Amino acid sequence: MTDEQAMYAVSQGDLDKAAILYERYKKSLLNFFLYRQHDRENARDLTQQVFLRMLRYRHTYREGASFRTWVLEIARNVFFDHLKQNPTFSDLTEIPDVGDTYDEADEQHQYLHQALTQLPDQYREVLVLSRFQNMSYEEIGQTLGLSVANVKVRVFRAMQKLRDLYFDVSSK
Amino acid sequence: MLNEQIITDYLLGHLSEAERVVFEQRLSTDPVLRKEVEELKQVWQMLQNTEADTDSQMDEAFYKALQGEKILATTVVKLSPSPWRQYFKYAAAVAGIAITFWIGRQTAPIQIEYRTIAAASTPSTPPPTHTASLQEAESTEEDFSNTKIPHKKGKQESIDQQIASLRKEMKMTQELVILSLLKERSASERLKGLNYAAALNNPKPAVIQALIKTLREDESLNVRLSTIETLERFKQTDEVKKVLVNQLARADEPIEQSTLIETLVRMRVKESLPVFEQIQKDEKVDESVRILAKNSIGELSMITE
């Protein structure tokens, strides 16, 4: 069953099909929020809100519309609302200190997140979307209002910038 | 294609097999390009590897929420049987004509209404030359009748019955139009439906149920706000009160929350106190809403039955 078929069934009242979508999207959505801020508790809460809105606004889903872009739109709105409600919140949250127990992978992880927080928003956004459920260039372009060629160029520059920031952070 | 675009395609795995082979050959002969691509590849892979996994706590919360939504949905389905839906569009067309007729009747002077009916029942009577009163029409009727008083009373009853049945029919069509408008895709049409509903005196349970459904499910904030106002006008049953309290617990738009709080205070719904307290404590809720909840707790607690 495709995502679209499952969501259409949900919109018609077959709520059990929402479980299929939850299982398919929970990890992508959790990471979608984790890329933007590092508080796992928050990311979990925001992911939960996306699924609640999906259920509550199920009637607004139109048959045949791409579920991936529809749910992504909800996720972006949830995140904007979160920023509005927490004006003091910044997505440049400090990385929690992992203490003495960290190993090399933890360290790498930490540096990467530090680099990610320093990445300009437009670059972070395009990387997050390319990782979100393997979205196509067309879908990313549609979401960001860019042409396919511009999406590719922006992904490239985002990765270049992330690499520079990563090496910069890890060499300190 | 620019280098940048090819590298992106390569890293994200969007090159065809042939394109990939050609590109890798190019990499083997161009050390600068190779270094660049390898570094980017390393960062891209790290990005993939750092992704977090979900946990059972998250799953538990979702399945609990799903269960709750299923219970809500079952209640709504039971209240609004679907066979009605298919007749709505036809009913709306008929009702449109009927409403125009009804509005005409409502706005016309009452004397004309009586005269029309009286004249219809006595075709040979010449039309009165001035604004006819009911008594005049009745006295004309009397001249043609041998069974004087009993017949007069019978006629009057029949006229009253006709008017009553007409009004009943009009109300029914009006309610059908409202139900049909509330299902429209356009928010302005749904608002129109709510305006009509607000004009009803004692609406059928089906209308109330449709309003409840709109309040719970409508995506438009304006429509939901207007629904709250409309529901407040009608007889404030326990069910309506309960629905408003539940909606307050679910709402996350500050305007909707404030409107619900104000309405519940006006309706003196003491059952809303726990939700007010919850809102007041919730730091995620807008500051102004929290203050309103706090003040409303005081106001509502002071009201004595």
Interface residues (C-beta under 8 A of the other chain):
Chain A: G13 L15 D16 A18 A19 Y22 K26 K27 L30 N31 L34 R40 A43 R44 T47 Q48 F51 L52 L55 R56 Y57 H59 T60 D81 Q85 N86 Q108 H109 L112 H113 L127 S130 R131 Y137 A149 K152 V153 V155 F156 R157 M159 Q160 L162 R163 Y166
Chain B: L2 E4 Q5 I7 T8 D9 L11 L12 H14 E39 L40 Q42 V43 W44 M46 L47 Q48 T50 E51 A52 D53 T54 D55 Q57 M58 D59 A61 F62 Y63 A65 L66 E69 K70 A73 V77 E217 E219 R250 D252 K284 V285 D286
